[in-house]
Amino acid sequence: MGYNFTHRKQPGDGFVCYMIGRILLETCSTVQEAVALLEEIPHRGSFSYVVQDKSGESAIIEASPRAVDVRKDAACTNHFEIQQYENRNYLNDSYERLDAIRQQPDATKDAYQAFRLFNDVDKGVFSKLYKSWAGTIHTSAYLPKELAVWFALGGNQEPEIFDFKKWLTGENLTEQQIYGEIDTDIGFAHLDKQFV
């Protein structure tokens, strides 16, 4: 499960994306279960939830406080395809990233090459638009059949690999922290000192 930010306009009474993601991961084991949950739960903001189960079935669920729609596609960036009325006015950056993905279909056939496509800053998908709240903070890859997650903070990074298959058999994860670098001077609330 992953999610892509669409916009912050007209929030509703509902759960935030990271809480919804946690609920999805803890309660759903199939795409159908994830869709049913996302259709039922109230949404605070507008996000596309990208889900895939162990069988390989996947879906993109466009969720806003006003509607939930499901579509099938191989790629998703920061705009809605069905709920276009929900999109923000300026979408060039999102469309450019989607075009970069679609113009390099061979790069998505192998997990590592797909990771490179999304994480390398020169491939057209990674974004440094942090001042517009549209920058890429992390890149992740989920491999449900292998029960593995690849994760990196910032661009041009090698992924940290989390082997959940070993973890399920009782082995501890060796990673204690993940290090990376975000190319911005905008602060992060959990790291920066707050001055009164």
C-alpha positions as CSV (number, residue, x, y, z in Angstrom):
1,M,0.0,0.0,0.0
2,G,1.2,3.4,-0.9
3,Y,-0.5,6.7,-1.3
4,N,0.0,9.8,-3.5
5,F,-1.0,13.3,-2.3
6,T,-3.5,15.1,-4.6
7,H,-4.5,18.3,-2.8
8,R,-5.4,19.9,0.6
9,K,-8.4,21.9,-0.5
10,Q,-11.8,21.4,1.1
11,P,-10.8,18.9,3.7
12,G,-13.6,16.8,5.3
13,D,-14.3,15.3,8.6
14,G,-12.4,12.0,8.4
15,F,-9.1,10.2,8.9
16,V,-5.7,11.4,7.6
17,C,-3.9,9.4,5.0
18,Y,-1.3,7.9,7.3
19,M,-3.9,6.7,9.7
20,I,-5.9,5.2,6.8
21,G,-2.8,3.5,5.5
22,R,-2.1,2.0,8.9
23,I,-5.7,0.7,9.1
24,L,-5.4,-0.8,5.6
25,L,-2.2,-2.6,6.5
26,E,-3.5,-4.0,9.7
27,T,-7.0,-5.1,8.5
28,C,-6.9,-5.9,4.8
29,S,-5.2,-8.7,3.0
30,T,-6.7,-8.4,-0.5
31,V,-7.3,-5.6,-2.9
32,Q,-11.1,-6.1,-2.6
33,E,-10.9,-5.7,1.2
34,A,-8.8,-2.5,0.8
35,V,-11.4,-1.1,-1.7
36,A,-14.3,-1.9,0.6
37,L,-12.5,-0.2,3.5
38,L,-11.6,2.9,1.5
39,E,-15.2,3.2,0.3
40,E,-16.5,3.1,3.9
41,I,-14.0,5.1,5.9
42,P,-14.3,9.0,5.9
43,H,-11.4,10.8,4.3
44,R,-9.9,14.1,5.6
45,G,-7.9,14.8,2.5
46,S,-7.5,13.7,-1.2
47,F,-5.1,11.0,-2.0
48,S,-4.7,8.1,-4.4
49,Y,-4.1,4.8,-2.6
50,V,-2.2,2.3,-4.6
51,V,-2.7,-1.2,-3.4
52,Q,-1.5,-4.7,-4.4
53,D,-2.0,-8.0,-2.7
54,K,0.1,-11.2,-2.7
55,S,-1.8,-12.5,-5.7
56,G,-0.5,-9.6,-7.8
57,E,-3.9,-7.9,-8.2
58,S,-3.6,-4.1,-7.9
59,A,-5.8,-1.0,-7.9
60,I,-5.6,2.7,-7.6
61,I,-8.3,4.1,-5.4
62,E,-8.9,7.9,-5.7
63,A,-10.3,9.0,-2.3
64,S,-11.5,12.5,-1.4
65,P,-13.9,13.6,1.3
66,R,-16.6,13.7,-1.4
67,A,-16.1,10.4,-3.4
68,V,-14.1,7.2,-3.8
69,D,-13.4,5.8,-7.2
70,V,-11.4,2.7,-8.3
71,R,-9.3,2.4,-11.4
72,K,-6.7,0.0,-12.9
73,D,-3.5,1.5,-14.2
74,A,0.2,0.7,-14.1
75,A,1.2,4.2,-12.9
76,C,-0.1,7.0,-10.7
77,T,1.3,10.4,-9.7
78,N,-0.3,13.4,-7.8
79,H,-3.6,13.9,-9.6
80,F,-6.9,12.1,-10.0
81,E,-7.9,10.6,-13.4
82,I,-11.5,9.9,-12.5
83,Q,-12.3,12.7,-10.0
84,Q,-10.7,15.4,-12.2
85,Y,-12.9,18.0,-10.6
86,E,-10.9,17.4,-7.4
87,N,-7.5,18.2,-9.0
88,R,-5.6,21.3,-8.1
89,N,-5.3,23.9,-10.9
90,Y,-1.6,23.4,-11.6
91,L,-0.8,19.8,-12.6
92,N,2.1,20.1,-15.0
93,D,4.6,18.6,-12.5
94,S,2.3,15.6,-11.9
95,Y,1.7,15.0,-15.6
96,E,5.4,15.3,-16.4
97,R,6.3,12.7,-13.8
98,L,3.5,10.4,-15.2
99,D,4.8,10.9,-18.7
100,A,8.4,10.1,-17.6
101,I,7.1,6.8,-16.1
102,R,5.1,5.9,-19.2
103,Q,7.9,6.8,-21.6
104,Q,10.3,4.3,-19.9
105,P,8.2,1.1,-19.8
106,D,11.3,-1.1,-19.8
107,A,12.4,0.5,-16.6
108,T,9.4,-0.8,-14.7
109,K,9.8,-4.5,-15.7
110,D,12.5,-5.1,-13.1
111,A,12.1,-4.0,-9.4
112,Y,15.5,-2.5,-9.1
113,Q,15.3,-0.6,-12.4
114,A,11.9,0.7,-11.3
115,F,13.3,1.9,-8.0
116,R,16.1,3.7,-9.9
117,L,13.5,5.3,-12.2
118,F,11.7,6.7,-9.2
119,N,14.7,7.6,-7.0
120,D,17.3,8.9,-9.4
121,V,17.0,12.7,-9.7
122,D,17.8,12.8,-13.4
123,K,15.1,10.4,-14.6
124,G,12.1,12.8,-14.5
125,V,10.0,11.2,-11.7
126,F,11.8,12.4,-8.5
127,S,10.7,15.9,-7.6
128,K,12.6,18.6,-5.7
129,L,9.5,21.0,-5.5
130,Y,9.6,21.0,-1.7
131,K,8.6,24.7,-1.5
132,S,5.4,23.8,-3.3
133,W,4.8,20.8,-1.0
134,A,5.4,18.5,-4.0
135,G,8.9,17.2,-3.4
136,T,9.8,13.5,-3.1
137,I,10.8,12.8,0.4
138,H,11.2,9.0,0.1
139,T,11.1,6.2,-2.5
140,S,9.7,2.8,-1.6
141,A,9.1,-0.4,-3.4
142,Y,6.9,-3.2,-2.2
143,L,7.4,-6.8,-3.3
144,P,4.5,-8.7,-1.9
145,K,5.5,-12.1,-3.2
146,E,8.9,-11.8,-1.6
147,L,7.5,-10.1,1.5
148,A,10.1,-7.3,1.1
149,V,10.1,-3.6,1.2
150,W,12.8,-1.3,-0.3
151,F,13.0,2.2,1.2
152,A,15.2,5.3,0.7
153,L,15.2,8.8,2.0
154,G,16.1,11.5,-0.6
155,G,17.3,11.0,-4.2
156,N,20.1,9.0,-5.7
157,Q,20.0,6.5,-2.8
158,E,20.4,2.8,-2.7
159,P,17.4,1.1,-1.0
160,E,17.4,-0.2,2.5
161,I,15.9,-3.7,2.2
162,F,13.5,-4.9,4.9
163,D,13.0,-8.7,4.6
164,F,9.6,-9.4,6.3
165,K,9.7,-13.1,5.4
166,K,12.7,-13.5,7.7
167,W,11.0,-11.3,10.3
168,L,7.9,-13.5,10.3
169,T,10.1,-16.5,11.1
170,G,11.5,-14.8,14.1
171,E,14.6,-13.0,12.8
172,N,15.0,-9.4,14.0
173,L,15.3,-6.7,11.4
174,T,18.9,-5.4,11.4
175,E,18.0,-1.8,10.4
176,Q,17.6,0.5,13.4
177,Q,17.6,3.8,11.5
178,I,17.5,4.9,7.9
179,Y,19.7,7.8,6.7
180,G,19.2,10.0,3.7
181,E,19.4,13.5,2.5
182,I,16.6,15.8,1.4
183,D,17.8,18.6,-0.9
184,T,15.9,21.5,0.8
185,D,16.3,24.2,3.3
186,I,12.7,23.8,4.5
187,G,12.7,22.4,8.0
188,F,11.1,19.3,9.3
189,A,9.0,19.8,12.4
190,H,10.2,16.6,14.2
191,L,13.9,17.6,13.7
192,D,14.1,21.3,14.0
193,K,14.1,23.3,17.2
194,Q,10.9,25.3,17.8
195,F,11.6,28.8,19.0
196,V,9.0,30.7,21.0
